[in-house]
């Protein structure tokens, strides 16, 4: 029997860093034909284009629908209007579907052909999807009658929209009320029940609702107003004989739940004034710059000197400090600076860069008309550079005074790629730690940088790379934006480049809320596993394909296998090393998570699942903790089923 097309509709306005995980969870939730419609509701996130492009790169089934901002209801309605599937799954951009969720519900529809809506249970997770818990029993105690929705909604009864799979005929482009600013789901479910649509529940955890740190900071005054606004619209489907009882029940709920919290809000002290975006010590954008250092007076040539490459995308708060640090360098060799503004949305950035360029003719400022991402922006800077060596600096970081002079003194004549240690600093320049050899506590210099690189990006800040070697390697690969520097280092190591490690902290790496590593960490872990898998397999496992290895690991669950599968569990640093050596020796490796797996074990798998051809998870929660991190989402298997 052929499987029907399912349309997954994902409205996107914010939470772009979770979009990768949401889309991959949709792909993992169904084994049949799928379309994933990302409705960009006029998102103003700085990296919106990057998040959407990365999501589309996951599968040809993913496409973007652009529209001006119409709110969550308007975005859902647009998705419904474009949906071609026989069934529709609604999924907010920060939530997750469990493996096999849609498959299970398609089976539910086959058993109950009269159904319009199939429902599942759900779990709640924290922002990082590391800890999961139930939210009481808000679904199973109810029969999904109109009276349930009228008199119990919010009062012990709720249905997160993503637990449902809808028959397409139950929805239309006006299903969600755009006039409401909240409680639109209540009106939607009431209308659905009033129209006689049959709903049924299956007792499995089919979806994960992500609870953000800011979720509890909503204004109860606004929520109370939305409650009454929605109630007035709900009245259109209330039977006449229940109308007065409905109005009374709504008023009582507002008085008992919202009113006390509104009074508490009114009595609370006023919030402190927002902290200014730019600290006073950074000065205004037109403050005078110091004179250029002596090293920036001589022209840089291809066989002499450094080109400092700085990709810029916003980060105005830290950009001035970064540029000041370049003007404090004391190298003997000539130095040029190439800045590429990657279409910053902050209007203060361009004037700042223009003023900085007047300091010296050795400063070049370029601008991308559209946001190209970190990899292509760095490639453009490298193409415009003249120096023999390229020194890479992020615009929210900085160099200590002696950085380039220290590199110049230590640089061996045959070095293609020199890297140093770094000092991690916070948003206020306070030193957090000295990070040696890439900052990995468990990776120590072995004397073989190429071998160490397989475990992690040890060849990190400050990176100084011979321009000719950089160009010969093809530069950064935009497909690995976010871990593009690691991919480049592995690529150069495989080509025989000469690496040099300088154990001095010659780079100031700033950790703050807006940094790339914090904003897109799930996708970065995924790309890291892809990169490791690609380079290790190409060099050391050429006779065993990834798909074949995963199938062998899956088959091992069913019984004896013609090829032995090595199973691992209770992952720690020693086990990671053993798994690495076993996998590199050509064995098929699998990992079995236990039900009581620690967060340390989960985090180790998030970082090193590329050493396993399959990972077997005992339940939906542990599987979702790894969704988006796996080198291949098909290598994640619900234990005991043979497929998820």
PyMOL commands that set and color helices and strands:
alter all, ss='L'
color gray80, all
select helices_A, chain A and resi 16-28+48-56+71-82+101-111+146-152+161-163+168-170+184-194+215-217+220-237+240-267+280-282+294-296+316-327+348-357+374-384+403-410+437-439+449-453+467-472+478-480+484-494+516-519+521-540+546-558+573-584+599-611+620-626+633-635
alter helices_A, ss='H'
color red, helices_A
select strands_A, chain A and resi 6-12+34-41+62-67+87-90+96-97+117-125+132-133+164-167+199-210+306-312+335-341+363-367+389-392+417-425+431-435+463-466+499-510+565-568+588-592+614-617+636-638
alter strands_A, ss='S'
color yellow, strands_A
deselect
rebuild
show_as cartoon
